[in-house]
Amino acid sequence: MSETTVKVGMNPKASKPKQESGRLRRIMKNKAIYLMILPGFLYFLIFKYVPMSGLLIAFQDYQAYLGVTNSPWVGLKHFERLFSEPMFFTILRNTLLLFFMNLLFYFPVPIILALMLNEVRREVFKRFIQTLVYIPHFMSWVIIVSISFVMLSMDRGIINELLVMMGLDKINFLMSSDWFRPMYIMQVIWREAGWGTIIYLAAMAAIDPGLYEASRMDGASRFRQMWHITLPSIRSVIVVLLILKIGDVLELGFEHVYLLLNSMNREVAEIFDTYVYTAGLKQGQFSFSTAVGFFKSLIGLILVMLANQLAKKAGEEGIY
């Protein structure tokens, strides 16, 4: 019998135990790496994937004493209610406006700040500035908003006191619907801009120093080096973070907006997160609030996939 005949007559299933044993050996060989991955894997499994089973109640008239298995199914009833709510388009408009303002005004700030920090040559001064801009990130939104309230209040707020000194009228920043969005964006920049520079600075640290040396020999200024070397080198990082940011289009943070929300600015400040809390959880409408959350997640997933495809067509790697 020839060798070819033997190979043809072999059972493909006979090689499976060998493949499995080889895979097991590789796992045991790299067990330290798998043990390092295990905490992150368990975190996402327990807190991200297991709770997704609760999305079933978006299609039920959920009642706590009946549980998920016994609650009656109502199909798309809660989604139909969401789209027919008088506040739906107002909430959608407010959420999208805040997101696009966030994207337009906040997203470039960490990039610009990282470029500026990268140009600082004195390490002591650079570390001092980094520490200074990182600190707000470790403050809760309660502290950030409280500081803003003290500074912007009509009664002895430092901003209004300065306006009076300049001969101008006081402005009720906290109760004005016109000032809600600028105040929100400024607080986001204040708290998160410094922390957002970490990834960009790490990407800049990986740039080949020889590129800068060659450009200096050609007489390029520091601005030209930044424009033609630094920015193109971190472009892929910028694209990935932009895609992830687009995925959070309807996720603006409940705590921050809720602390700024009041009866005078509700028309421009109510977003999906606060609506879920007030119309869903406070009134015990768990199925309806789950349907709203499901709608938000679905929109975010679709936008991430679209943004990733556009990035790939533009020649970037994307996120998958």
Backbone torsions as a table, in degrees:
resi	resn	phi	psi	omega
1	MET	NA	130.3	-177.4
2	SER	-75.2	165.2	179.7
3	GLU	-64.7	-34.2	178.9
4	THR	-64.9	-41.1	-179.9
5	THR	-64.5	-38.0	179.4
6	VAL	-64.1	-43.6	-179.4
7	LYS	-64.2	-38.6	-179.8
8	VAL	-68.4	-35.7	-176.8
9	GLY	-81.7	-6.2	-178.9
10	MET	-69.8	146.9	177.3
11	ASN	-82.7	121.6	-179.8
12	PRO	-59.0	-28.4	-178.2
13	LYS	-69.1	-19.9	-178.4
14	ALA	-67.4	-25.3	-178.9
15	SER	-83.0	-14.3	-177.8
16	LYS	-62.6	-45.1	177.3
17	PRO	-58.9	-36.8	178.0
18	LYS	-65.2	-41.3	178.8
19	GLN	-64.5	-41.3	-179.7
20	GLU	-67.1	-40.5	178.3
21	SER	-66.3	-37.0	177.4
22	GLY	-66.3	-38.0	177.2
23	ARG	-66.0	-40.1	178.7
24	LEU	-64.2	-40.1	178.2
25	ARG	-63.9	-39.6	178.5
26	ARG	-64.6	-39.7	178.8
27	ILE	-64.4	-44.0	179.7
28	MET	-66.1	-34.4	179.2
29	LYS	-67.2	-35.5	-178.5
30	ASN	-108.9	32.1	-175.0
31	LYS	-61.8	-30.5	179.1
32	ALA	-63.5	-39.3	179.6
33	ILE	-67.8	-42.5	179.9
34	TYR	-65.9	-34.6	176.9
35	LEU	-67.3	-33.5	176.1
36	MET	-68.4	-34.2	-179.9
37	ILE	-75.3	-28.2	-171.8
38	LEU	-54.3	-47.7	179.9
39	PRO	-59.0	-43.3	178.0
40	GLY	-65.4	-39.3	178.1
41	PHE	-62.6	-45.2	179.6
42	LEU	-64.9	-37.4	178.8
43	TYR	-60.4	-50.6	-178.4
44	PHE	-67.8	-35.4	179.5
45	LEU	-65.8	-46.7	-173.6
46	ILE	-77.8	-42.0	-171.6
47	PHE	-100.6	-11.2	-178.4
48	LYS	-115.8	-45.9	-173.4
49	TYR	-90.7	-44.4	179.3
50	VAL	-59.5	-44.5	179.0
51	PRO	-63.7	-16.1	179.7
52	MET	-63.4	-20.8	176.4
53	SER	-63.5	-23.9	178.3
54	GLY	-69.5	-11.0	177.5
55	LEU	-64.1	-16.4	179.1
56	LEU	-58.9	-31.7	-175.8
57	ILE	-71.0	-12.0	174.4
58	ALA	-66.3	-21.1	-179.7
59	PHE	-106.7	13.7	179.7
60	GLN	-126.2	163.7	166.6
61	ASP	-94.5	79.5	-168.4
62	TYR	-67.1	133.1	175.5
63	GLN	-130.3	125.5	-171.4
64	ALA	-58.0	-38.4	-176.3
65	TYR	-75.0	-16.6	175.9
66	LEU	-92.1	-26.7	-178.8
67	GLY	81.3	176.7	-176.9
68	VAL	-69.2	-38.7	-174.3
69	THR	-72.6	-29.8	-174.8
70	ASN	-104.3	-7.5	179.2
71	SER	-68.2	142.3	-177.1
72	PRO	-69.4	142.2	178.3
73	TRP	-82.2	136.7	-179.6
74	VAL	-126.2	6.0	177.6
75	GLY	66.9	-128.1	-176.0
76	LEU	-96.2	22.2	-176.2
77	LYS	-57.1	-45.1	-175.9
78	HIS	-72.1	-30.8	176.1
79	PHE	-70.8	-39.1	176.3
80	GLU	-62.9	-39.3	177.5
81	ARG	-64.4	-41.3	-179.6
82	LEU	-59.8	-47.7	-176.4
83	PHE	-73.0	-19.2	179.4
84	SER	-97.1	-3.5	178.6
85	GLU	-64.6	137.0	178.0
86	PRO	-60.6	-29.5	-177.8
87	MET	-84.1	-7.0	-171.4
88	PHE	-59.0	-51.7	-176.1
89	PHE	-70.1	-29.9	174.8
90	THR	-66.3	-44.5	179.2
91	ILE	-65.9	-41.8	178.8
92	LEU	-62.7	-43.4	178.9
93	ARG	-62.2	-46.4	-179.8
94	ASN	-62.1	-43.2	-179.3
95	THR	-64.2	-45.9	-178.8
96	LEU	-67.5	-39.2	179.0
97	LEU	-63.1	-44.5	178.4
98	LEU	-64.1	-38.1	179.3
99	PHE	-64.7	-46.9	-177.9
100	PHE	-68.0	-34.3	173.9
101	MET	-66.0	-38.4	176.2
102	ASN	-61.8	-44.4	-178.9
103	LEU	-67.5	-38.6	-176.3
104	LEU	-76.8	-42.4	-172.6
105	PHE	-100.6	-35.3	-177.0
106	TYR	-87.7	-44.5	-171.7
107	PHE	-56.2	-41.2	179.8
108	PRO	-72.6	-20.6	-173.3
109	VAL	-62.2	-48.0	177.7
110	PRO	-60.2	-33.5	178.2
111	ILE	-65.8	-48.6	179.6
112	ILE	-62.8	-43.4	-180.0
113	LEU	-64.3	-39.6	178.0
114	ALA	-65.5	-39.5	177.3
115	LEU	-63.3	-40.6	178.9
116	MET	-67.0	-43.4	178.9
117	LEU	-66.0	-33.9	180.0
118	ASN	-66.6	-23.3	-179.9
119	GLU	-87.0	-9.7	178.6
120	VAL	-74.6	126.1	-175.3
121	ARG	-94.8	-27.3	179.5
122	ARG	-82.9	113.4	-174.6
123	GLU	-61.8	-37.8	-178.0
124	VAL	-63.4	-46.4	179.6
125	PHE	-66.3	-39.5	-180.0
126	LYS	-62.6	-45.4	179.9
127	ARG	-66.3	-35.6	178.2
128	PHE	-63.8	-45.3	179.4
129	ILE	-65.2	-41.6	178.7
130	GLN	-60.3	-46.2	178.7
131	THR	-60.5	-40.1	-178.1
132	LEU	-63.9	-41.3	-177.2
133	VAL	-84.4	-16.4	177.6
134	TYR	-80.2	-30.2	-170.9
135	ILE	-55.1	-44.7	-178.1
136	PRO	-57.5	-27.8	-179.3
137	HIS	-61.8	-30.0	-176.8
138	PHE	-87.1	1.0	173.1
139	MET	-92.1	141.8	177.1
140	SER	-72.6	163.3	177.7
141	TRP	-63.8	-26.0	177.0
142	VAL	-61.4	-43.5	-179.7
143	ILE	-69.5	-44.4	-179.3
144	ILE	-60.1	-47.9	-179.3
145	VAL	-68.1	-36.3	178.8
146	SER	-64.3	-42.6	176.8
147	ILE	-61.5	-42.1	178.6
148	SER	-63.4	-39.5	178.6
149	PHE	-61.8	-42.2	-180.0
150	VAL	-64.6	-40.5	-177.4
151	MET	-74.5	-31.8	-172.0
152	LEU	-104.6	-0.7	-176.3
153	SER	-65.3	153.9	178.3
154	MET	-70.1	-27.6	-177.0
155	ASP	-96.2	96.0	176.3
156	ARG	65.3	22.4	172.2
157	GLY	-69.2	138.2	-172.8
158	ILE	-61.6	-36.2	-179.0
159	ILE	-66.8	-45.7	178.9
160	ASN	-68.4	-32.9	176.2
161	GLU	-64.5	-38.5	176.9
162	LEU	-66.6	-38.2	177.7
163	LEU	-63.0	-40.3	178.5
164	VAL	-65.5	-40.6	178.9
165	MET	-62.4	-30.8	178.9
166	MET	-87.6	4.9	177.9
167	GLY	82.0	19.0	-179.5
168	LEU	-104.5	164.7	178.3
169	ASP	-80.6	153.4	176.3
170	LYS	-70.1	151.2	179.2
171	ILE	-119.4	131.6	178.2
172	ASN	-86.5	78.6	-176.7
173	PHE	-59.5	-40.7	-170.3
174	LEU	-72.3	-28.2	-176.8
175	MET	-106.8	-0.6	-176.1
176	SER	-90.3	130.4	176.6
177	SER	-71.2	-25.6	179.3
178	ASP	-71.0	-29.0	-176.2
179	TRP	-97.2	-3.1	-177.1
180	PHE	-62.3	-50.6	-175.5
181	ARG	-66.1	-46.7	174.8
182	PRO	-58.6	-39.1	179.6
183	MET	-65.5	-40.2	178.8
184	TYR	-62.3	-48.0	-177.5
185	ILE	-65.2	-41.6	179.8
186	MET	-62.6	-38.4	178.5
187	GLN	-68.3	-38.2	177.0
188	VAL	-63.8	-44.5	179.1
189	ILE	-63.1	-44.0	-178.6
190	TRP	-60.8	-43.1	-174.4
191	ARG	-81.7	-38.5	-167.0
192	GLU	-108.8	-15.0	-174.3
193	ALA	-61.4	-45.7	-179.1
194	GLY	-62.7	-43.5	-179.3
195	TRP	-66.4	-33.0	-179.5
196	GLY	-68.8	-14.9	-179.8
197	THR	-76.5	-15.9	-172.7
198	ILE	-59.3	-48.6	-178.0
199	ILE	-64.4	-41.3	-179.5
200	TYR	-66.9	-40.5	178.2
201	LEU	-64.9	-36.9	176.6
202	ALA	-64.8	-39.2	178.1
203	ALA	-67.0	-37.6	178.8
204	MET	-67.6	-31.8	179.9
205	ALA	-66.8	-21.3	-178.8
206	ALA	-88.7	-2.2	-179.8
207	ILE	-72.5	137.8	-179.0
208	ASP	-64.6	119.1	179.2
209	PRO	-61.0	-23.1	179.4
210	GLY	-61.8	-28.1	178.4
211	LEU	-65.6	-40.0	178.4
212	TYR	-69.1	-39.5	179.0
213	GLU	-63.1	-42.8	179.0
214	ALA	-64.7	-39.0	-180.0
215	SER	-69.3	-36.5	177.3
216	ARG	-65.5	-37.4	177.1
217	MET	-64.3	-29.5	177.8
218	ASP	-84.7	-0.2	176.5
219	GLY	87.0	18.6	-179.8
220	ALA	-73.7	136.6	176.1
221	SER	-74.8	170.7	-179.3
222	ARG	-65.8	-33.2	177.1
223	PHE	-66.5	-41.2	178.2
224	ARG	-64.4	-37.8	176.9
225	GLN	-63.3	-40.8	179.0
226	MET	-65.0	-42.6	-174.8
227	TRP	-74.3	-38.9	-172.9
228	HIS	-100.5	-12.7	-179.3
229	ILE	-119.6	-56.0	-173.9
230	THR	-65.6	-52.9	-177.4
231	LEU	-62.5	-47.1	176.6
232	PRO	-61.6	-31.4	-178.6
233	SER	-71.1	-27.7	-179.6
234	ILE	-104.9	10.8	-177.1
235	ARG	-60.1	-41.6	-179.1
236	SER	-63.0	-36.9	177.9
237	VAL	-66.3	-42.1	179.0
238	ILE	-60.9	-42.5	-178.7
239	VAL	-64.9	-44.1	-179.9
240	VAL	-61.7	-45.7	-179.9
241	LEU	-67.2	-32.3	176.6
242	LEU	-66.5	-41.4	178.3
243	ILE	-62.0	-44.9	179.5
244	LEU	-65.3	-34.8	178.0
245	LYS	-66.7	-40.2	179.0
246	ILE	-63.4	-32.9	178.0
247	GLY	-64.2	-20.7	179.2
248	ASP	-97.5	29.4	-173.8
249	VAL	-57.9	-35.8	-179.1
250	LEU	-105.2	9.8	179.4
251	GLU	-110.4	94.2	-177.7
252	LEU	-106.5	-2.9	179.3
253	GLY	95.5	111.9	-177.8
254	PHE	-66.4	-48.8	-171.3
255	GLU	-59.6	-46.0	-176.3
256	HIS	-61.8	-52.0	-176.8
257	VAL	-67.2	-39.0	-177.9
258	TYR	-63.0	-35.4	179.3
259	LEU	-69.9	-27.8	179.5
260	LEU	-89.4	-14.7	-173.8
261	LEU	-73.9	135.7	173.0
262	ASN	-150.8	177.3	-174.7
263	SER	-66.2	-22.1	-177.0
264	MET	-85.2	-26.2	-177.9
265	ASN	-115.4	10.2	-175.9
266	ARG	-59.2	-31.7	-177.4
267	GLU	-62.1	-30.8	-179.5
268	VAL	-109.1	-10.0	-173.4
269	ALA	-104.7	-18.6	-178.0
270	GLU	-69.3	122.6	178.2
271	ILE	-124.2	-180.0	-176.1
272	PHE	-61.1	-40.1	-177.7
273	ASP	-62.6	-46.4	179.9
274	THR	-71.7	-31.8	178.5
275	TYR	-66.3	-40.3	176.8
276	VAL	-59.9	-40.7	-177.7
277	TYR	-69.2	-47.9	-175.0
278	THR	-75.8	-46.2	-175.2
279	ALA	-88.4	-21.2	-177.3
280	GLY	-103.4	-67.5	-172.0
281	LEU	-72.2	-40.9	-177.7
282	LYS	-66.5	-28.2	179.6
283	GLN	-99.9	6.6	176.7
284	GLY	72.1	21.6	-179.6
285	GLN	-93.3	74.0	-172.5
286	PHE	-67.2	-38.8	-179.7
287	SER	-65.6	-42.1	179.7
288	PHE	-65.6	-44.6	179.9
289	SER	-65.3	-33.6	176.4
290	THR	-67.4	-38.1	178.0
291	ALA	-63.5	-39.8	177.4
292	VAL	-64.4	-44.8	178.2
293	GLY	-62.9	-38.6	177.8
294	PHE	-64.3	-41.4	177.8
295	PHE	-61.0	-44.2	178.5
296	LYS	-60.7	-46.5	-178.1
297	SER	-64.7	-39.0	-179.6
298	LEU	-65.5	-42.8	177.4
299	ILE	-62.2	-43.5	178.9
300	GLY	-61.4	-42.5	179.4
301	LEU	-63.1	-44.9	-179.4
302	ILE	-62.1	-44.4	-178.9
303	LEU	-66.5	-37.3	176.8
304	VAL	-62.5	-43.9	-180.0
305	MET	-64.7	-41.6	178.6
306	LEU	-66.1	-44.6	-180.0
307	ALA	-64.2	-36.7	178.8
308	ASN	-65.7	-41.5	178.3
309	GLN	-65.3	-40.2	177.8
310	LEU	-64.6	-38.4	178.8
311	ALA	-64.2	-41.3	179.6
312	LYS	-66.1	-38.2	178.9
313	LYS	-67.6	-26.5	178.7
314	ALA	-84.4	1.1	176.6
315	GLY	96.8	5.5	178.7
316	GLU	-93.5	167.3	-176.4
317	GLU	-77.9	-33.5	-174.7
318	GLY	77.8	-165.5	-177.5
319	ILE	-108.0	-8.8	174.2
320	TYR	-157.6	NA	NA
